[in-house]
Amino acid sequence: MPFIPHTEQDIKAMLASIGAKNIDALFDEIPAALKSGKLTAVGDGLNEMQVSRLMRERAAQDSQPLNFIGAGAYEHHIPAAVWEIATRGEYYTAYTPYQAEASQGTLQTLYEYQTMIASLTGMDASNASLYDGASGLAEAILMAVRAHKTSRHVLLPATVSPLYRSVARSIVRLQNIELVEIPFDIATGTIDFKALEQYAGADIAAMVIPQPNFFGALEDVDALTDWAHAQNMLAIALVNPLTLALLKAPGNWGSPLPNPLPLAGEGANESLRESNIRGADIAVGDGQPLGAPLSSGGPYFGFMCCKQALVRQMPGRIIGRTVDLDGKQGFTLTLQAREQHIRRAKATSNICSNQGLMVTAATIHMALLGADGLRRAAAASHGNTQSLAALACGVPGVKRLFSAPHFHEVVLRLPKSSAAVLAGMAEQGVSGGIDLQPYYPQLGNAILVCATETKTEEDLQRYVAALRHVLQG
Amino acid sequence: MLIFERSHPGRRNAAQAPHHAAAAGGPSTGLRTGIPAALLRQDRPLLPEASEMDVVRHYTRLSQKNFSIDTHFYPLGSCTMKYNPRACNTLAMLPNFLARHPLAPESTGQGVLACLYDLQEILKDVTGMAGVSLMPMAGAQGEFAGIAMIRAYHDMRGDTARSEIIVPDAAHGTNPATAVMCGYTVKEIPTGANGDVDLDALRAATGPQTAGLMLTNPSTLGVFEKRITDIQKVIHDAGGLLYYDGANLNAILGKVKPGDMGFDVIHMNLHKTFSTPHGGGGPGAGAVGVAQRLLPFLPLPVVAKLPSPAGGESAARGAKPAGGEGINNEVFRYLTEKDLPQSIGHLSAFSGNIGILLRAYVYARMLGAEGMHRVAEFATLNANYLMAELYKAGFTVAFPQRRASHEFIISMKPLKDATGISAMDVAKRLLDKGYHPPTTYFPMLVPECLLIEPTETESKETLDGFVAALKEIRDEAHATPELVKGAPHTMPVRRLDDVKAARELDLTWKTPTSTAPV
């Protein structure tokens, strides 16, 4: 019996103790008519050798092309130590750390994570994770609406990933929250400031500001944050945590604030930092670039950070440092009165399980790379993408579509059907990017391309050769 | 000591840093980026500067401060802390599975999609539902998907006056929180003295405003809801739908199908019943199953199998022998909005927690049909044995006249009245004895309660040891109560000051010497 240790003698002794004649008798409170027949789709059990063979054969089918796709999931080097440690049984098979005394390993790791991610984003506080970046964005929108109190409208630019916008809509629409799409400037590939103007002075809870945006382009985050704050909107930063090793942290976006704007909720003035920069109010995104393998899309994790004044509006677990009876430092779940197991219908969210193990991996990943290693990975990704774009634009008919500076993704316009070109490159073992046609038909034959630090000069040449072959072959 | 306190300025991990020419630059050295300076970071993020060995040693030592299934008996009620087979982890982390980009062509993911498709079929079978989506990333997101589908169903029929979801008072907190996230108000109904739903109260609460009922069966009180057929009739007659919270599915796996009980929609916690790891709080996986009428609303994407050119639809895949099953001529693909235009939509950027789903799949294949039954049988045997032994030892069982499902409740109220020792004190003292405590103070209906779920993977000796530990603690409560009140004594820390944690929020470490904001 797989994973069941009972011997015949055990079973007999246990049934005798219970006073039941057999195991079936233990189910005698279940109405007979409800008992199910034989399972038909499950099949016979496999032993470990058989299931290993099955899975290895299936995995062997999935040999992967040379990857130049980003679009929200990025191929980065993950140090071997990350998953060696994260899959230690003590991390891997522990539960949510409700019993703090027996969970100090997980709790301290999460506190260290909160410190690292809050520092990367330049925010005061972090939770212990959400499911992924897209559902995290939905939670940030819900949080902003709770904090703002009067408006149920949120500005969501078209430069935010269409996949994220779709998830956010699925989740927030049931609470009658309206997401207002802001178009982008077709020349720069960034938010169209002129289109924003019609919302000046309107009662709107928040504006989402992506950096880098879905096209890999860099938004003018200072001006956008100032504009949002001038309209009494919260600024929700949607960011890639790896890029923050190089880019300005959301907590520092915008100008110094002469007069603090009133924020709904308690402790509004606490949100002012010593530098008197209000910055973004909430920072959210996907933690995948920090140690999570691509894995066909998951598990990754969503991170969420915020300013002090908003901490009590935050969803999810939060870890705090405190002391024990002897005054010794210890870590515990805190502010649980926000959560579903205490507040039930009045909780900030229904979230219970989060993505704990992914956060453990991310913490180890960040500790191993340090600020310098993350900056190098980010800079190399940026540099590789620069080089790739330059090389690709050497192929006749290929050009960069947008003029704004980009980070580690770039949009290329092709002289032929983008779907057909990508299919042709796939035949040569190269995932050449994603086709933007289904999401942004107005861009024509455009693809979104990414080259992270994992790509060598030869890889870039191989990309260009495959592209050239399809276009000219 | 925190990792930041092990940090030394200038210490680098050269092995982990890219050698790319562009990587050498940085804001201070004039990075050749074309990125305007105003968009670049000026300060250095607070990340450790530590060697690889420092980091490995630090997190290895931290891990050793945890209780876990791999190290301790962990009978946490409603959490199903069963053994997590190592093969599941090894096989889910095969390099090709890890390397695949979520937006890579489906032709590069036929192996992983075949696993997901098979898992959908297995879960349909064990739950008796017409369709399954694996996408929700945890139980609570599965609940969200389920209630969103109920709402989509009523909305599609123009039946929009239904504004309430009924939830028993013993339900998990996620149930009412989910109903609110889906735009409903919550009506709570009480539990009868024998642990079943109060049917009269349910009738009184049900009406044209009822969108649905969320029910856990067996309930969080550890008993099977015997009148489930009556309950479903009350709800369905009123035009509502029935939601099954699968938190306790382990108790009836392969024995009773929620679909046969009349449930319209169900979520399963694969990190409970299908033995994927809890990881210190996740990731989980909260697959949802639906009856026929909710099929159009399933969250995206769902994996479909296209008719094979060779025409192999007849045999159920799982029934085939293992040999030769790995590679086949069938084609799998994700269904999208085009296929399911009425879907409640996507709940994750890509396709849920696929790595976790692969672990659940390996586990399901290792169990096979017979193994599914055995899970419920031995989980129930262990719970009833433990309950019987504790009852005989004089502990107060909440529902002694009932069979336990896979879990049961004892109350420490008599002990508290006699000695002042609470359920919390007992829980903390269990840590000193080498046992993770059961769930405490949930459900709230039973005072000073411990909700105990041993799971099927524990042996009789372990259960006997646990009974002995509880008896010892009871003796200590009478003889040396201060010993129990001061517990734990052997953990890395003693009881923590939760009030201080909440009042003087310390959520991030700050450099002691620096006054600059971090």
Interface residues (C-beta under 8 A of the other chain):
Chain A: M1 P2 F3 I4 P5 H6 D10 I11 A13 M14 L15 S17 I18 G19 A20 I23 L26 F27 D28 E29 I30 P31 A33 L34 K35 S36 K38 L39 T40 A41 V42 G43 D44 G45 L46 N47 E48 Q50 V51 S52 R53 L54 M55 R56 E57 R58 A59 A60 Q61 D62 S63 Q64 P65 N67 I69 A71 G72 A73 E75 H77 P79 A81 W83 E84 I85 T87 R88 G89 E90 Y91 Y92 T93 A94 Y95 T96 P97 Q99 A100 E101 A102 S103 Q104 G105 T106 Q108 T109 L110 Y111 E112 Q114 T115 M116 A118 S119 L120 G122 D124 A125 S126 A128 S129 Y131 D132 G133 A134 S135 L142 S161 L163 Y164 S166 V167 R169 S170 I171 L174 Q175 N176 L218 V221 D222 L244 A245 L246 L247 K248 A249 N252 R273 E274 S275 D286 P293 L294 S295 S296 G297 G298 P299 F301 V311 R317 I318 I319 G320 R321 T322 V323 D324 L325 D326 K328 Q329 G330 F331 T332 T334 L335 A337 E339 Q340 H341 I342 R343 R344 A345 K346 A347 S349 N350 I351 C352 S353 N354 Q355 G356 L357 M358 T360 T363 I364 M366 A367 L368 L369 G370 A371 D372 G373 L374 R375 R376 A377 A379 A380 H382 G383 N384 Q386 P405 F407 A423 A426 S431 I434 E453
Chain B: L2 I3 F4 R11 R12 N13 A15 Q16 A17 P18 H20 A21 A22 A23 A24 G25 G26 P27 L31 R32 T33 G34 I35 P36 A38 L39 L40 R41 Q42 D43 R44 P45 L46 L47 P48 E49 A50 E52 V55 V56 H58 Y59 T60 L62 S63 Q64 K65 N66 F67 S68 I69 D70 T71 H72 Y74 L76 C79 M81 K82 Y83 N84 P85 A87 N89 T90 L91 M93 L94 P95 N96 F97 L98 A99 R100 H101 P102 L103 A104 P105 S107 T108 G109 Q110 G111 V112 A114 C115 E121 I122 K124 D125 V126 G128 M137 A138 G139 A140 Q141 E143 F144 A148 R151 H172 G173 T174 P176 A177 T178 A179 V180 M181 C182 G183 T185 V186 V223 F224 K226 I228 T229 I252 G254 K255 V256 K257 D260 M261 H271 S275 P277 H278 G279 G280 G281 G282 P283 G284 P299 A316 R317 G318 A319 K320 A322 E325 G326 I327 I344 G345 H346 L347 S348 A349 F350 S351 G352 N353 I354 G355 I356 L358 V362 A364 R365 M366 L367 G368 A369 E370 G371 M372 R374 A376 E377 F378 T380 L381 N382 N384 Y385 A388 E389 K392 R402 R403 A427 K428 L431 H436 P437 F442 E456 T457 E458 S459 K460 G486 P488 M491 P492 V493 R494 R495 L496 D497 D498 K500 A501 A502 E504 L505 D506 L507 T508 W509 T515 A516 P517 V518
